Amino acid sequence: MRWVRLWLPLAIIAGGIAVIVATGGSIEGWEGGAAIVGAGLSVWLLNFFFRVGVHGDRERDAEDAAREFYARHGYWPDEPPPEPPPRAESHRAPRPDPHTRHPAGRPGAAARRRPRRP
């Protein structure tokens, strides 16, 4: 690809200069040589515009990939992941230990009194 981008336009421009030199600098030689040099510059400019367009496509593809990453993870790829939110403590009453006895003997029953002595 480097040959097409760089060396082909230079070869066409060199051919245009060679036409000018070969004709001895006549008016027709200058006109033909200038046209060939212009064609070489056109090839170079066409390659330049193509490279600019391809560069824009790469940026667009990178932006699309970053948006897809954000949609999946919730943060941009060039940012550090966010800290997880602190865990809220539950407001439920603690569960009783099933291995301890309830003061009344069983849950929901009235507490037993000690028997009276006569």
C-alpha positions as CSV (number, residue, x, y, z in Angstrom):
1,M,0.0,0.0,0.0
2,R,2.9,2.3,0.7
3,W,3.9,2.0,-3.0
4,V,0.4,3.2,-4.1
5,R,0.3,6.0,-1.6
6,L,3.8,7.4,-2.0
7,W,5.8,6.0,-4.8
8,L,3.1,5.9,-7.6
9,P,2.4,9.7,-7.3
10,L,6.2,10.4,-7.2
11,A,6.8,8.2,-10.3
12,I,4.0,10.1,-12.2
13,I,5.4,13.5,-11.1
14,A,8.9,12.3,-12.1
15,G,7.5,11.3,-15.5
16,G,6.0,14.7,-16.0
17,I,9.4,16.4,-15.2
18,A,11.1,13.9,-17.6
19,V,8.6,15.0,-20.4
20,I,9.5,18.7,-19.8
21,V,13.3,17.9,-20.0
22,A,12.9,15.5,-23.0
23,T,11.1,18.1,-25.1
24,G,13.8,20.7,-24.4
25,G,11.5,23.0,-22.5
26,S,9.2,23.8,-25.4
27,I,5.7,25.2,-24.7
28,E,4.1,21.9,-25.6
29,G,6.6,20.0,-23.3
30,W,5.7,22.3,-20.5
31,E,2.0,21.9,-21.0
32,G,2.2,18.1,-21.3
33,G,4.6,17.9,-18.3
34,A,2.5,20.1,-16.2
35,A,-0.6,18.0,-17.0
36,I,1.3,14.8,-16.0
37,V,2.6,16.4,-12.8
38,G,-1.0,17.5,-12.1
39,A,-2.1,13.9,-12.5
40,G,0.6,12.8,-10.0
41,L,-0.6,15.4,-7.5
42,S,-4.2,14.3,-8.1
43,V,-3.3,10.7,-7.3
44,W,-1.5,11.8,-4.1
45,L,-4.5,14.0,-3.1
46,L,-6.9,11.2,-3.7
47,N,-4.9,8.9,-1.5
48,F,-4.7,11.6,1.2
49,F,-8.5,12.1,1.2
50,F,-9.0,8.3,1.3
51,R,-6.7,8.1,4.4
52,V,-8.6,10.9,6.1
53,G,-11.9,9.1,5.5
54,V,-10.5,5.7,6.8
55,H,-9.2,7.5,9.9
56,G,-12.7,8.9,10.6
57,D,-14.2,5.3,10.2
58,R,-11.7,4.0,12.8
59,E,-12.6,6.7,15.2
60,R,-16.3,6.0,14.7
61,D,-15.8,2.3,15.2
62,A,-13.8,3.0,18.4
63,E,-16.7,5.2,19.7
64,D,-19.2,2.5,18.9
65,A,-17.2,0.0,20.8
66,A,-16.9,2.4,23.8
67,R,-20.7,2.9,23.8
68,E,-21.3,-0.8,23.7
69,F,-18.9,-1.3,26.7
70,Y,-20.7,1.5,28.6
71,A,-24.1,-0.2,27.9
72,R,-22.8,-3.5,29.3
73,H,-20.8,-2.3,32.3
74,G,-22.2,1.1,33.2
75,Y,-18.9,3.0,32.9
76,W,-16.7,4.2,30.1
77,P,-13.7,2.0,29.2
78,D,-11.2,4.8,30.0
79,E,-12.6,5.3,33.5
80,P,-12.0,3.2,36.5
81,P,-14.9,1.0,37.6
82,P,-17.1,2.8,40.1
83,E,-17.0,1.8,43.8
84,P,-19.9,-0.6,44.8
85,P,-22.5,1.2,46.8
86,P,-22.3,0.5,50.6
87,R,-24.5,-2.3,51.8
88,A,-27.5,-1.0,53.6
89,E,-28.2,-2.8,56.9
90,S,-31.5,-4.5,57.0
91,H,-34.1,-3.1,59.3
92,R,-35.5,-6.4,60.3
93,A,-35.3,-7.6,63.8
94,P,-32.6,-10.2,64.4
95,R,-33.7,-13.7,64.3
96,P,-33.7,-15.5,67.6
97,D,-31.2,-18.3,68.1
98,P,-33.2,-21.6,67.7
99,H,-31.1,-23.3,70.4
100,T,-32.0,-21.0,73.3
101,R,-35.2,-21.4,75.2
102,H,-37.8,-18.8,75.3
103,P,-38.5,-17.4,78.8
104,A,-42.1,-18.6,78.7
105,G,-41.2,-22.0,77.4
106,R,-42.5,-21.5,73.9
107,P,-42.9,-18.4,71.7
108,G,-46.2,-16.6,72.0
109,A,-47.2,-18.1,75.4
110,A,-47.4,-16.1,78.6
111,A,-44.5,-16.3,80.9
112,R,-45.0,-18.9,83.7
113,R,-45.0,-17.8,87.3
114,R,-43.2,-19.6,89.9
115,P,-45.6,-21.6,92.0
116,R,-46.7,-20.0,95.4
117,R,-45.7,-21.6,98.6
118,P,-48.3,-22.0,101.3
